[in-house]
Structures are given as structure tokens and as C-alpha cells.
Amino acid sequence: MCDEEGEDDCCACCPRVYQDRCFVITVLTQMAIGIVSYWMIIILPWKWYNSVFGLLHILALHTTYALMLTAYFKTMYTPAGRVPAGWAPPGITEEETEQAKMRARVGPSLPKKITDFYRHRWCRDCNAFKPPRAHHCRDLGHCVPRIDHYCPWVYNAVSFKNHKFFLQFLLYASVSLVYFLVMVIVRVVYEIRYTAPLLQRGQLLFTLQEIILVVLNMALTLPVTIGIVSLFVFQVSIVLENMTSYEEVTYKRYKRIAKRTRVQDWSWFFDFGWKQNISQLMGPSMLDWLIPQTPEHIRTGDGCSFKTHQFGQAPPPTKTVEGTEAPAVKRKPRVDTSSS
């Protein structure tokens, strides 16, 4: 059996493993039902395979479906990552290390001032430093860099390494689900409107098989569509501000502190504009945003350091191209930092 803290991979007898696998099977079953129903309700009755218009619809849906499946499996099978062994903030002193350990032993406390954000963090479970944006995942049993959340539906943690694929899965799933619902409604409205004389003669507009498929799909697809689209909108909203689900609560706390202490021009510590925020997660080009492929900076990075705004404290010296120290800038700087 697995202990409460968990291991890197849970043993096969762990109930949580069976539960998460059931979630995955549920998702794949829903996908299979959706594509089969689309053929049974839309393509075959209207014989779309015999027209250019129909073939374009088939190509568009199946391309979106293939991208959705690719993004889903990449979210599942891309390792969430872990903090490199022995990682420590650059230039950390023994005194600062002891202070971080002391705060960890006391337990988490709510921030009281803006500069609390930059304090170094220590993980009691891993007995090691916790990089900025990293959190301990009890499902995986170790700290995960820039973790968004653990998702049982993908049987993995959504993190620095696979958050892009998770967002793409939500995008293509939302498009596919909305398209499918619209086409089912169009089919029903079309049949009622143009085959009304058959109904007046007591003939069914749909076969019994089609009626069952329509009712079943509307009952299953509508709530799933609402849930997936809502989650996608939420994820986009936090990605645009370079936040994770964990950090959304932290953002609200520091926003209140900034307002109370009158910090000028305050913004989220990692927010550098929507385009740069998206590029940091999805890649530099719009094609990267759509294709389920790992960006180079994520493939080679460890997720332990991020460009960060500095508020309420003097910024560390920046480096010029030649490696010499440049004078500190008085305005709000944008520098790389490893403090949290």
C-alpha cells in the first residue's frame, strides 16, 4: 500500500491508482462515443462523404479530434518534472537557509507585506528548497516546478512541462464539443422543419437508434461541454496573467496588500503582458500555440527560475552581454530572480 505522503509512482494496489485510471477510461469512452455518434447522427444520414462540403466538415472535425487526442496523451505521458536534487537559490546564506527551515517548521502563514513574496521557501516533505512557483504534490510525492494542479482526468500533474498540452486539450475539446452539439441541434431542427408531412402521417422523423443516440448524447455532452468550456475559459484567464491555479489565491492576497500599502504600479509578479505570458507557456509563435509540441525553452529548462517584477526592495544587479554588472535601474525592473 502507499503511505500518505505517496511515492513517485503509486503501487498497483493503491485505490487512488484505480480511481485515476477510471477517470482516464471515462474520458476516452466519452471521446469514442462522441466520434461514433457524429458518424451515426450526422455523416451517414446526410451522406456527407459524397460532397465536397461534407468532406470539408469531416476533415475539420477529425483534424480537431486528432489534435485533441494528441494533446490529451501528451498531457498524460509528459513527466510533470521535479526539482533538481540539491537545488538552492543562488547566493543563499546559511542564515537564510535556517530562516527558511524555521518558517517551514512553523507552518504556512499569510503574507503581511509585498516583500514576503521574495522569501525563500523550504519543503518539509522533501527536506529541500522549494523554487519559485513550485509546490509539493502529494499525489506524486515530490515538489513539482510551476505546478498548476494535479488532474485525475489526465492521471498526471499539470505543470511547467505539460501545461501547454493541457490547455490545448481543453481548446480542441471545447471546439469539438460545441461543434458536435450545434450539428445535432441543426439535424433535429432540419428534420422537424422539412419532414413535417411525414410526422403528420404518423411516421417517425428518426429511427429508434437515432432517437436513442440523440437523447444519450445530449444528456452526456451538454454538461461535459459546460464543464470543459468553463475550465478552458478559467485557464486562459490565468495564463494571460501568467498565473497558475495555485497562484490565483496568492494573487488576490498580494493585490489586497498592494492596495492597502499603496504600492504604485503593482501587478502580478510574473505578469509581463499577455503576449509574453502566453509565449512563456505555449511558445513564441501562434503556430506553437496550436501544435502539440514542446517548446525548446521548456524542453531544456528546469522550471526553477522566472523573470519577476521587484516591488518594495532594491533589485539585484543585472548583467550585461559581456558579463559585467550594469547599474541598477530605479524604475520597476524586470529581472530574473530565483527568490520566491
Solvent accessible surface area in square Angstrom, and as a share of the most:
residue,aa,sasa,rsa
1,M,163,0.73
2,C,33,0.20
3,D,85,0.44
4,E,163,0.73
5,E,77,0.35
6,G,12,0.12
7,E,99,0.44
8,D,72,0.37
9,D,123,0.63
10,C,27,0.16
11,C,48,0.29
12,A,69,0.54
13,C,66,0.39
14,C,11,0.07
15,P,84,0.53
16,R,59,0.22
17,V,3,0.02
18,Y,123,0.47
19,Q,99,0.44
20,D,3,0.01
21,R,109,0.40
22,C,77,0.46
23,F,50,0.21
24,V,14,0.08
25,I,110,0.56
26,T,75,0.44
27,V,23,0.13
28,L,60,0.30
29,T,65,0.38
30,Q,38,0.17
31,M,18,0.08
32,A,49,0.38
33,I,53,0.27
34,G,24,0.23
35,I,32,0.16
36,V,85,0.49
37,S,1,0.01
38,Y,1,0.00
39,W,84,0.29
40,M,56,0.25
41,I,0,0.00
42,I,0,0.00
43,I,0,0.00
44,L,78,0.39
45,P,47,0.30
46,W,65,0.23
47,K,116,0.49
48,W,17,0.06
49,Y,95,0.36
50,N,108,0.55
51,S,46,0.30
52,V,113,0.65
53,F,126,0.52
54,G,0,0.00
55,L,90,0.45
56,L,106,0.53
57,H,42,0.19
58,I,22,0.11
59,L,117,0.58
60,A,60,0.47
61,L,13,0.07
62,H,59,0.26
63,T,67,0.39
64,T,23,0.14
65,Y,35,0.13
66,A,55,0.43
67,L,44,0.22
68,M,11,0.05
69,L,50,0.25
70,T,56,0.33
71,A,0,0.00
72,Y,0,0.00
73,F,76,0.32
74,K,72,0.31
75,T,0,0.00
76,M,22,0.10
77,Y,155,0.59
78,T,30,0.18
79,P,103,0.65
80,A,7,0.05
81,G,23,0.22
82,R,124,0.45
83,V,22,0.13
84,P,54,0.34
85,A,111,0.86
86,G,77,0.74
87,W,41,0.14
88,A,42,0.32
89,P,6,0.04
90,P,105,0.66
91,G,76,0.73
92,I,42,0.21
93,T,71,0.41
94,E,152,0.68
95,E,120,0.54
96,E,62,0.28
97,T,24,0.14
98,E,94,0.42
99,Q,83,0.37
100,A,1,0.01
101,K,54,0.23
102,M,104,0.46
103,R,73,0.27
104,A,15,0.12
105,R,139,0.51
106,V,118,0.68
107,G,16,0.15
108,P,136,0.86
109,S,72,0.47
110,L,113,0.56
111,P,24,0.15
112,K,150,0.63
113,K,115,0.49
114,I,9,0.05
115,T,38,0.22
116,D,14,0.08
117,F,22,0.09
118,Y,14,0.05
119,R,91,0.33
120,H,32,0.14
121,R,65,0.24
122,W,39,0.14
123,C,4,0.03
124,R,149,0.54
125,D,64,0.33
126,C,49,0.29
127,N,110,0.56
128,A,36,0.28
129,F,15,0.06
130,K,36,0.15
131,P,0,0.00
132,P,3,0.02
133,R,10,0.04
134,A,0,0.00
135,H,48,0.21
136,H,31,0.14
137,C,4,0.03
138,R,130,0.47
139,D,39,0.20
140,L,29,0.15
141,G,24,0.23
142,H,20,0.09
143,C,4,0.03
144,V,0,0.00
145,P,4,0.02
146,R,8,0.03
147,I,1,0.00
148,D,1,0.00
149,H,45,0.20
150,Y,40,0.15
151,C,11,0.06
152,P,38,0.24
153,W,112,0.39
154,V,1,0.01
155,Y,73,0.28
156,N,12,0.06
157,A,0,0.00
158,V,0,0.00
159,S,0,0.00
160,F,15,0.06
161,K,48,0.20
162,N,0,0.00
163,H,0,0.00
164,K,4,0.02
165,F,3,0.01
166,F,3,0.01
167,L,15,0.07
168,Q,1,0.00
169,F,16,0.07
170,L,1,0.01
171,L,45,0.22
172,Y,18,0.07
173,A,5,0.04
174,S,9,0.06
175,V,75,0.43
176,S,11,0.07
177,L,28,0.14
178,V,69,0.40
179,Y,51,0.19
180,F,12,0.05
181,L,15,0.08
182,V,74,0.42
183,M,18,0.08
184,V,1,0.01
185,I,87,0.44
186,V,67,0.38
187,R,9,0.03
188,V,40,0.23
189,V,83,0.48
190,Y,99,0.37
191,E,18,0.08
192,I,94,0.48
193,R,173,0.63
194,Y,130,0.49
195,T,29,0.17
196,A,35,0.27
197,P,74,0.46
198,L,59,0.30
199,L,97,0.48
200,Q,157,0.70
201,R,154,0.56
202,G,67,0.64
203,Q,88,0.39
204,L,126,0.63
205,L,31,0.16
206,F,26,0.11
207,T,81,0.47
208,L,124,0.62
209,Q,107,0.48
210,E,22,0.10
211,I,62,0.32
212,I,99,0.50
213,L,29,0.14
214,V,21,0.12
215,V,97,0.56
216,L,78,0.39
217,N,2,0.01
218,M,58,0.26
219,A,65,0.50
220,L,63,0.32
221,T,3,0.02
222,L,85,0.42
223,P,78,0.49
224,V,52,0.30
225,T,10,0.06
226,I,109,0.55
227,G,40,0.39
228,I,31,0.16
229,V,47,0.27
230,S,63,0.41
231,L,65,0.32
232,F,42,0.17
233,V,91,0.52
234,F,69,0.29
235,Q,1,0.01
236,V,47,0.27
237,S,52,0.33
238,I,4,0.02
239,V,6,0.03
240,L,64,0.32
241,E,64,0.29
242,N,6,0.03
243,M,6,0.03
244,T,1,0.01
245,S,32,0.20
246,Y,91,0.35
247,E,11,0.05
248,E,46,0.21
249,V,78,0.45
250,T,39,0.23
251,Y,36,0.14
252,K,102,0.43
253,R,85,0.31
254,Y,11,0.04
255,K,109,0.46
256,R,146,0.53
257,I,7,0.03
258,A,6,0.04
259,K,171,0.73
260,R,152,0.55
261,T,70,0.41
262,R,210,0.77
263,V,43,0.25
264,Q,154,0.69
265,D,113,0.58
266,W,41,0.14
267,S,34,0.22
268,W,3,0.01
269,F,0,0.00
270,F,5,0.02
271,D,31,0.16
272,F,15,0.06
273,G,38,0.37
274,W,147,0.52
275,K,124,0.53
276,Q,74,0.33
277,N,3,0.02
278,I,24,0.12
279,S,26,0.16
280,Q,46,0.20
281,L,8,0.04
282,M,9,0.04
283,G,0,0.00
284,P,102,0.64
285,S,50,0.33
286,M,137,0.61
287,L,123,0.61
288,D,45,0.23
289,W,37,0.13
290,L,84,0.42
291,I,68,0.35
292,P,11,0.07
293,Q,119,0.53
294,T,42,0.25
295,P,12,0.07
296,E,103,0.46
297,H,79,0.35
298,I,2,0.01
299,R,147,0.54
300,T,92,0.53
301,G,27,0.26
302,D,66,0.34
303,G,4,0.04
304,C,2,0.01
305,S,64,0.41
306,F,12,0.05
307,K,62,0.26
308,T,2,0.01
309,H,2,0.01
310,Q,8,0.04
311,F,10,0.04
312,G,69,0.66
313,Q,73,0.33
314,A,90,0.70
315,P,30,0.19
316,P,58,0.36
317,P,75,0.47
318,T,47,0.27
319,K,133,0.56
320,T,53,0.31
321,V,151,0.87
322,E,143,0.64
323,G,45,0.43
324,T,86,0.50
325,E,116,0.52
326,A,24,0.19
327,P,118,0.74
328,A,66,0.51
329,V,67,0.38
330,K,208,0.88
331,R,171,0.62
332,K,65,0.27
333,P,15,0.09
334,R,129,0.47
335,V,14,0.08
336,D,107,0.56
337,T,15,0.09
338,S,19,0.12
339,S,23,0.15
340,S,11,0.07
